[in-house]
């Protein structure tokens, strides 16, 4: 068995056995976050362009991170829709690292490589590049694609739980793709406090004390995202750690305002 492949057969089946360092060439970083980094790469056998999300886990939080990674991989394997990111495979590289910290004399450091279809960027990237709000027709097109993806997820009792402009990707032809399923739930209803606060529905914030929520929380978040694309920021902002306040300057047509009111009603 190649080093890096888990011994548990059920878990091992989640990962491809090829060596990703031999299979993918021309890597260069195109993004990064708390999870790690995303790379542009080419499959040396097929010449297909892909995106590789490299994630690592180690130390005291290794088990928790590992469980989160397994959940995301299992979630991605289920997806079969034009408006969700296409999963290409997952590879695990394992190395031994030695440290002397917090009573750890040594531990395994694991590098996981999650391969997906390549997209040009996110709706958030459009805002950053153009330095201005998106036009209403652009917001409508992106929102339509996102709703199609959400309808698919919700029909399978799946909840994204982190809808925002940064997690809505666009391919070169302009196809909308929901991405970043690290916060997603494979069970509806759910009751975990998960997501990005500015876009988070009240039910998610209150869930731990007051009960459960379902896919409607994604509709709330998409409504906030619609305003984000039109205002270049989320509706609720926080300054100096005070309570978030409503920062609403949305000045678009009656049609899109009606749509947003409909979302609010649907999300309730």
PLY file of the C-alpha trace (Angstrom):
ply
format ascii 1.0
element vertex 268
property float x
property float y
property float z
element edge 267
property int vertex1
property int vertex2
end_header
0.00 0.00 0.00
1.36 3.41 -0.96
2.38 5.53 1.99
-0.38 7.99 2.76
-3.32 5.68 2.03
-5.41 4.95 5.17
-5.57 1.32 6.28
-9.31 1.39 6.93
-10.78 0.02 3.63
-13.91 2.18 3.87
-11.84 5.34 4.26
-9.18 4.22 1.78
-11.85 3.93 -0.93
-12.39 7.70 -0.69
-8.90 8.35 -2.03
-7.27 7.67 -5.37
-4.13 5.53 -5.19
-2.07 7.48 -7.75
0.72 9.78 -6.64
-0.62 13.34 -7.20
2.90 14.73 -7.49
3.41 12.61 -10.60
-0.12 12.99 -11.99
-0.48 16.78 -11.83
2.02 19.23 -13.30
2.47 22.99 -13.67
1.08 23.86 -10.25
0.87 27.51 -9.27
-1.11 29.06 -6.44
-4.29 30.93 -7.34
-5.82 31.37 -3.88
-5.45 30.60 -0.21
-7.36 30.64 3.06
-7.45 29.18 6.54
-7.81 25.68 5.03
-4.60 25.91 2.99
-4.14 26.90 -0.66
-5.71 26.34 -4.10
-3.54 25.61 -7.13
-3.99 25.67 -10.89
-2.69 22.40 -12.38
-2.80 20.17 -15.44
-3.41 16.43 -15.51
-0.26 15.03 -17.14
-2.20 12.10 -18.66
-5.26 13.91 -20.05
-4.08 17.56 -20.27
-7.23 18.54 -18.37
-6.90 21.77 -16.39
-8.00 21.35 -12.76
-7.96 23.15 -9.42
-6.24 21.45 -6.48
-7.18 22.38 -2.93
-4.34 21.38 -0.61
-5.29 20.91 3.04
-3.21 19.71 5.96
-3.97 18.48 9.45
-1.63 17.80 12.34
-1.12 18.11 16.09
-3.89 18.28 18.69
-6.59 19.26 16.17
-5.64 16.57 13.67
-8.55 14.22 14.43
-11.18 16.96 14.23
-9.74 18.34 10.98
-9.53 14.84 9.55
-13.22 14.22 10.26
-14.14 17.53 8.59
-12.11 16.60 5.52
-13.74 13.17 5.26
-17.17 14.79 5.50
-16.38 17.24 2.70
-15.03 14.49 0.44
-18.13 12.34 1.02
-20.33 15.36 0.32
-18.54 16.20 -2.94
-18.77 12.60 -4.14
-22.57 12.83 -4.06
-22.86 15.92 -6.24
-24.04 15.57 -9.84
-25.38 18.89 -11.09
-24.29 21.56 -13.62
-24.41 24.24 -10.91
-22.25 22.50 -8.31
-18.48 22.22 -8.57
-17.38 18.98 -10.24
-15.35 16.66 -8.03
-12.37 15.02 -9.76
-10.81 13.01 -6.96
-8.89 13.13 -3.71
-5.32 12.15 -2.90
-3.49 11.77 0.40
0.22 12.33 0.93
1.68 11.45 4.32
4.95 12.64 5.82
6.45 12.34 9.27
7.27 15.58 11.07
9.11 15.86 14.37
8.45 18.67 16.85
8.83 19.37 20.55
5.76 21.34 21.54
2.92 20.70 23.98
4.38 17.30 24.90
4.39 16.15 21.27
7.73 14.51 20.46
6.51 13.47 17.03
3.37 13.12 14.94
2.20 12.50 11.41
1.67 15.50 9.20
-0.75 14.73 6.39
-1.30 16.65 3.19
-4.58 16.05 1.39
-5.13 17.17 -2.19
-8.73 17.69 -3.28
-9.04 17.94 -7.08
-11.97 19.77 -8.69
-12.85 21.37 -11.99
-11.10 24.65 -12.65
-13.11 27.87 -12.52
-11.92 31.37 -13.44
-12.93 32.87 -10.11
-15.80 33.78 -7.82
-18.48 36.45 -7.80
-16.45 38.09 -5.05
-13.46 38.22 -7.41
-15.58 40.11 -9.94
-16.33 42.75 -7.31
-12.67 43.03 -6.38
-11.37 43.22 -9.97
-13.90 45.74 -11.26
-14.01 47.82 -8.06
-17.73 48.44 -8.50
-21.06 46.69 -7.91
-22.27 44.15 -10.45
-24.98 45.15 -12.89
-28.47 43.91 -12.21
-28.40 41.54 -15.20
-25.17 40.01 -13.86
-26.64 39.62 -10.38
-29.71 37.96 -11.91
-27.63 35.47 -13.93
-25.42 34.51 -10.99
-28.39 34.25 -8.65
-30.32 32.06 -11.10
-27.44 29.60 -11.33
-27.00 29.58 -7.56
-30.72 28.90 -7.05
-30.55 25.98 -9.47
-27.68 24.51 -7.48
-29.47 25.06 -4.18
-32.67 23.49 -5.49
-30.64 20.39 -6.32
-28.98 20.28 -2.89
-32.22 20.81 -1.00
-34.03 18.14 -3.05
-31.47 15.69 -1.63
-31.79 17.00 1.96
-28.38 18.71 1.69
-27.62 22.18 3.09
-24.68 24.30 1.93
-24.61 26.59 5.02
-22.00 29.02 3.70
-23.48 30.75 0.66
-21.72 34.02 -0.18
-20.16 35.63 -3.25
-16.79 34.05 -2.47
-18.30 30.56 -2.68
-20.11 31.07 -5.99
-17.66 30.32 -8.80
-17.81 31.00 -12.53
-16.34 28.94 -15.37
-14.87 30.52 -18.50
-18.19 30.17 -20.43
-19.99 31.80 -17.48
-21.51 28.73 -15.83
-22.32 29.29 -12.15
-20.93 26.71 -9.71
-21.60 26.41 -5.98
-18.35 25.55 -4.20
-16.65 25.16 -0.82
-18.71 22.49 0.90
-16.57 22.37 4.03
-19.50 23.71 6.08
-22.19 21.68 4.34
-24.60 19.34 6.10
-25.67 15.98 4.74
-28.72 15.99 7.00
-31.71 18.30 7.02
-32.76 19.57 9.51
-29.44 20.49 11.15
-28.57 22.29 14.38
-24.88 23.25 14.21
-23.54 26.79 14.43
-21.75 26.81 11.06
-21.15 29.42 8.36
-19.92 32.99 7.93
-21.60 35.40 10.41
-22.48 38.26 8.04
-24.38 35.88 5.74
-25.75 33.60 8.44
-29.50 33.20 8.90
-30.93 33.88 12.39
-31.98 30.23 12.69
-28.35 29.13 12.45
-27.25 31.58 15.13
-30.06 30.48 17.45
-30.06 26.78 16.56
-27.97 25.55 19.49
-30.45 27.06 21.94
-33.75 27.03 20.11
-33.81 24.06 17.74
-33.12 23.07 14.15
-33.05 24.61 10.68
-33.26 23.42 7.08
-32.30 24.51 3.57
-34.15 27.80 3.95
-31.05 29.19 5.66
-29.30 29.00 2.27
-32.04 31.17 0.76
-31.44 33.81 3.44
-27.71 33.74 2.73
-28.29 34.05 -1.01
-30.44 37.12 -0.39
-27.56 38.67 1.56
-25.24 37.66 -1.29
-27.48 39.40 -3.81
-27.10 42.64 -1.85
-23.37 41.95 -1.48
-23.04 41.84 -5.27
-25.01 45.06 -5.59
-23.33 46.93 -2.72
-19.83 45.38 -2.66
-20.39 44.36 0.97
-22.71 42.24 3.06
-25.80 43.91 4.51
-24.72 43.41 8.11
-21.33 44.81 9.09
-19.50 44.89 12.40
-17.37 47.76 13.66
-15.33 47.70 16.86
-17.05 44.48 17.98
-20.43 46.09 18.46
-23.73 44.49 17.49
-24.11 44.18 13.68
-26.33 46.82 12.18
-28.31 47.03 8.98
-26.37 48.82 6.25
-28.86 48.95 3.38
-28.37 51.16 0.32
-29.73 48.84 -2.34
-31.10 51.00 -5.17
-32.03 48.53 -7.89
-35.26 47.92 -9.79
-38.61 47.04 -8.31
-38.25 43.54 -9.82
-35.13 42.61 -7.91
-36.45 44.22 -4.72
-39.60 42.11 -5.06
-37.44 39.03 -5.57
-35.49 39.76 -2.40
-38.68 40.26 -0.42
-39.86 36.88 -1.75
-36.62 35.28 -0.56
-37.11 36.73 2.89
-40.62 35.27 3.06
-39.42 31.87 1.74
-36.58 31.84 4.25
-39.01 32.27 7.11
0 1
1 2
2 3
3 4
4 5
5 6
6 7
7 8
8 9
9 10
10 11
11 12
12 13
13 14
14 15
15 16
16 17
17 18
18 19
19 20
20 21
21 22
22 23
23 24
24 25
25 26
26 27
27 28
28 29
29 30
30 31
31 32
32 33
33 34
34 35
35 36
36 37
37 38
38 39
39 40
40 41
41 42
42 43
43 44
44 45
45 46
46 47
47 48
48 49
49 50
50 51
51 52
52 53
53 54
54 55
55 56
56 57
57 58
58 59
59 60
60 61
61 62
62 63
63 64
64 65
65 66
66 67
67 68
68 69
69 70
70 71
71 72
72 73
73 74
74 75
75 76
76 77
77 78
78 79
79 80
80 81
81 82
82 83
83 84
84 85
85 86
86 87
87 88
88 89
89 90
90 91
91 92
92 93
93 94
94 95
95 96
96 97
97 98
98 99
99 100
100 101
101 102
102 103
103 104
104 105
105 106
106 107
107 108
108 109
109 110
110 111
111 112
112 113
113 114
114 115
115 116
116 117
117 118
118 119
119 120
120 121
121 122
122 123
123 124
124 125
125 126
126 127
127 128
128 129
129 130
130 131
131 132
132 133
133 134
134 135
135 136
136 137
137 138
138 139
139 140
140 141
141 142
142 143
143 144
144 145
145 146
146 147
147 148
148 149
149 150
150 151
151 152
152 153
153 154
154 155
155 156
156 157
157 158
158 159
159 160
160 161
161 162
162 163
163 164
164 165
165 166
166 167
167 168
168 169
169 170
170 171
171 172
172 173
173 174
174 175
175 176
176 177
177 178
178 179
179 180
180 181
181 182
182 183
183 184
184 185
185 186
186 187
187 188
188 189
189 190
190 191
191 192
192 193
193 194
194 195
195 196
196 197
197 198
198 199
199 200
200 201
201 202
202 203
203 204
204 205
205 206
206 207
207 208
208 209
209 210
210 211
211 212
212 213
213 214
214 215
215 216
216 217
217 218
218 219
219 220
220 221
221 222
222 223
223 224
224 225
225 226
226 227
227 228
228 229
229 230
230 231
231 232
232 233
233 234
234 235
235 236
236 237
237 238
238 239
239 240
240 241
241 242
242 243
243 244
244 245
245 246
246 247
247 248
248 249
249 250
250 251
251 252
252 253
253 254
254 255
255 256
256 257
257 258
258 259
259 260
260 261
261 262
262 263
263 264
264 265
265 266
266 267
